[in-house]
Amino acid sequence: MSDAISLVISGSWLSSFLGTNTWVVSSVAVATWETIYMVGIATLLSYVFGLPLGVVLVTTDRGHILENQAVNKILGGIVNAVRSIPFIIFLILIIPLTRIIVGTYIGTAASIVPLTLAAIPFVARLVETSFKEIEWGLIEAALSMGASPWQVICKVLLPEARPSVILGVAITTINLVGYSAMAGIVGGGGLGTLAYYHGYQRYEDVVMWPTVIVLIILVQGVQMLGDGLAARITDKRR
């Protein structure tokens, strides 16, 4: 990929603009793809596990459809414990687990493990908040018509919380972009690694500034996409 980009740059106006630093564009492009890859996979996996966890936290709460205080307090305690650990410490803490799952703790694939595990509790709390915003009257009406707890979850909670959940996906993705930059400090790949080794250790502003600009564009793009999708769903209900 980097060779192809370098070939394109060599015959373009960027070659004369960048001078001897034409490698920067290809390096930033590859690092951007690595960041999108690991953040995308981590976001997907975090919702695969975090969404059901959030549903359990809501429905097992006091007075809800599957009330179970023991389960709720245990899961809530685990979620709070993981969320209380700063990501850079959490990243180092689970290096042994990352080695077991991936075979190494360095590289883009290895970074997906801590990113996912750190995001799952965050997603669970976002989902819990989204579901708690739903009026209890809607749930009560479904129960009065004989709906089972599973039907309430699938036909009431999930559909009603969709706009909020979509915004939560955007927030999670943006957080993971920041986490991925921290993972780059320990060789996690992506824009974080590029910025740390070239922009910080070698004081190369020609690398640091493009990296910052790309990160801003990524975050703005994700937020705009999330806002747009949530607004579209909300408009359809009116």
C-alpha positions in Angstrom: 0.0 0.0 0.0 2.8 2.5 1.0 4.7 1.7 -2.3 1.6 2.5 -4.4 1.0 5.8 -2.6 4.7 6.7 -2.9 4.4 6.1 -6.7 1.4 8.4 -7.0 3.1 11.1 -5.0 6.3 11.0 -6.9 4.6 12.2 -10.1 2.3 14.8 -8.5 2.5 18.4 -7.2 2.9 16.9 -3.6 6.4 15.8 -4.6 7.7 19.3 -5.1 5.7 20.6 -2.1 7.0 18.1 0.3 10.6 17.9 -1.1 12.5 15.1 0.7 9.5 14.4 3.0 7.3 12.6 0.4 7.4 9.5 2.7 5.2 11.4 5.2 2.0 11.1 3.0 2.4 7.4 2.5 3.2 6.9 6.2 0.2 8.9 7.4 -2.1 7.1 4.9 -1.0 3.7 6.1 -1.2 4.8 9.8 -4.7 6.2 9.1 -5.9 2.9 7.7 -4.4 1.0 10.7 -6.3 3.3 13.1 -9.6 2.9 11.2 -9.1 -0.8 11.1 -8.4 -1.3 14.8 -11.0 1.3 16.0 -13.7 -0.2 13.7 -13.1 -3.8 14.8 -12.9 -2.7 18.5 -16.1 -0.7 18.2 -18.0 -3.6 16.6 -16.8 -6.1 19.2 -17.4 -3.7 22.1 -21.1 -3.5 21.0 -21.4 -7.2 20.5 -20.6 -7.7 24.2 -21.4 -4.3 25.6 -25.0 -4.0 24.3 -26.2 -7.2 26.0 -24.3 -6.2 29.1 -26.1 -2.8 29.1 -29.5 -4.5 28.6 -28.8 -6.8 31.6 -27.8 -3.9 33.8 -31.0 -2.1 33.0 -33.5 -4.9 33.2 -32.0 -6.4 36.4 -32.2 -3.1 38.2 -34.7 -2.5 41.1 -38.3 -2.4 39.9 -37.5 -3.4 36.3 -38.7 -6.3 34.2 -36.0 -8.8 35.3 -35.1 -7.4 38.7 -32.2 -9.2 40.3 -30.2 -7.1 42.7 -27.4 -9.6 43.1 -26.6 -9.9 39.4 -27.0 -6.1 38.9 -24.6 -5.2 41.7 -22.0 -7.8 40.7 -22.0 -6.7 37.0 -22.1 -3.1 38.0 -19.1 -3.5 40.3 -17.1 -5.2 37.5 -18.0 -2.4 35.0 -17.1 0.3 37.5 -13.8 -1.4 38.3 -12.7 -1.6 34.7 -13.8 1.9 33.9 -11.8 3.3 36.9 -8.5 2.1 35.4 -6.8 4.7 33.1 -6.4 3.2 29.6 -2.6 3.4 29.5 -2.4 1.4 32.8 -5.1 -1.0 31.6 -3.2 -1.5 28.3 -0.1 -2.6 30.2 -2.1 -4.6 32.8 -3.6 -7.0 30.2 -0.4 -7.6 28.2 -0.3 -11.2 29.3 -4.0 -11.7 28.1 -3.2 -10.0 24.8 -0.2 -12.3 24.3 -2.5 -15.4 24.9 -5.2 -14.2 22.5 -3.1 -12.7 19.7 0.4 -14.1 20.3 2.0 -10.7 20.8 1.2 -7.4 22.5 2.7 -5.2 19.7 1.0 -4.2 16.5 -2.5 -3.3 15.2 -4.1 -6.7 15.8 -2.8 -6.8 19.4 -4.2 -3.3 20.1 -7.8 -4.5 19.3 -7.8 -6.6 22.5 -7.3 -3.8 25.1 -9.3 -1.4 23.0 -12.3 -3.8 23.0 -12.0 -4.8 26.7 -11.7 -1.1 27.8 -14.7 -0.1 25.6 -17.2 -2.8 26.7 -17.9 -1.3 30.2 -18.2 2.1 28.6 -20.7 0.9 26.0 -22.6 -1.0 28.7 -23.1 2.3 30.7 -24.0 4.2 27.5 -26.7 1.6 26.6 -27.9 1.6 30.2 -28.3 5.4 30.1 -30.1 5.2 26.8 -32.6 2.6 28.0 -33.3 4.5 31.3 -34.4 7.5 29.2 -37.3 5.6 27.9 -40.6 6.4 29.6 -41.7 3.7 32.0 -45.2 4.1 30.7 -44.3 2.5 27.4 -42.8 -0.6 29.2 -45.8 -0.8 31.5 -48.2 -0.6 28.5 -46.3 -3.5 26.8 -46.4 -5.6 30.0 -50.2 -4.9 30.4 -50.8 -6.4 27.0 -49.0 -9.6 27.9 -45.6 -9.0 26.5 -42.7 -11.1 27.8 -39.5 -9.5 29.1 -37.8 -10.6 25.8 -40.5 -8.9 23.8 -40.2 -5.8 25.9 -36.5 -5.6 25.2 -36.8 -6.3 21.4 -40.1 -4.4 20.7 -39.8 -1.5 23.1 -36.4 -0.8 24.6 -34.2 -1.4 21.5 -36.4 0.5 19.0 -37.1 3.4 21.3 -33.4 3.8 22.2 -32.1 3.6 18.7 -31.2 7.3 18.2 -29.5 7.5 21.6 -27.6 4.2 20.9 -26.4 5.5 17.5 -25.0 8.6 19.2 -23.4 6.3 21.7 -21.7 4.4 18.9 -20.3 7.7 17.7 -19.1 8.6 21.2 -17.5 5.2 21.7 -15.7 5.4 18.3 -14.3 8.8 19.1 -13.1 7.6 22.5 -11.4 4.6 20.9 -9.6 6.9 18.4 -8.1 8.6 21.4 -7.3 5.2 23.1 -5.7 4.0 19.9 -3.3 7.0 20.0 -2.3 6.0 23.5 -1.8 2.4 22.4 0.6 3.7 19.8 3.0 4.6 22.6 3.7 0.9 23.2 3.9 0.0 19.6 0.2 -0.4 18.9 0.4 0.9 15.4 -1.7 3.5 13.7 -1.5 7.3 14.0 -0.5 7.1 17.6 2.7 5.2 16.9 3.6 7.5 14.0 3.0 10.6 16.0 5.0 9.3 19.0 8.1 7.9 17.2 8.4 10.6 14.6 6.5 13.6 16.0 7.6 13.3 19.6 10.8 11.4 19.8 12.3 12.9 16.6 10.6 16.3 16.9 9.4 16.1 13.3 6.6 18.6 12.9 6.1 17.6 9.3 4.7 14.3 10.8 3.0 15.6 13.9 0.7 18.2 12.3 -0.6 16.0 9.5 -1.4 13.3 12.1 -3.3 15.8 14.3 -5.2 17.1 11.2 -6.2 13.5 10.2 -7.3 12.7 13.8 -9.5 15.9 13.8 -11.0 14.9 10.5 -11.8 11.4 11.7 -13.5 12.6 14.8 -15.5 15.2 13.0 -16.6 12.7 10.4 -17.7 10.1 12.9 -19.6 12.7 15.0 -21.3 14.1 11.9 -22.3 10.7 10.7 -23.7 9.7 14.1 -25.7 13.0 14.4 -27.0 12.6 10.9 -28.2 9.0 11.4 -29.8 9.7 14.8 -31.6 12.8 13.4 -32.9 10.7 10.5 -34.4 8.1 12.8 -35.9 10.8 15.0 -37.5 12.6 12.0 -39.1 9.4 10.8 -41.0 9.1 14.1 -42.5 12.6 13.8 
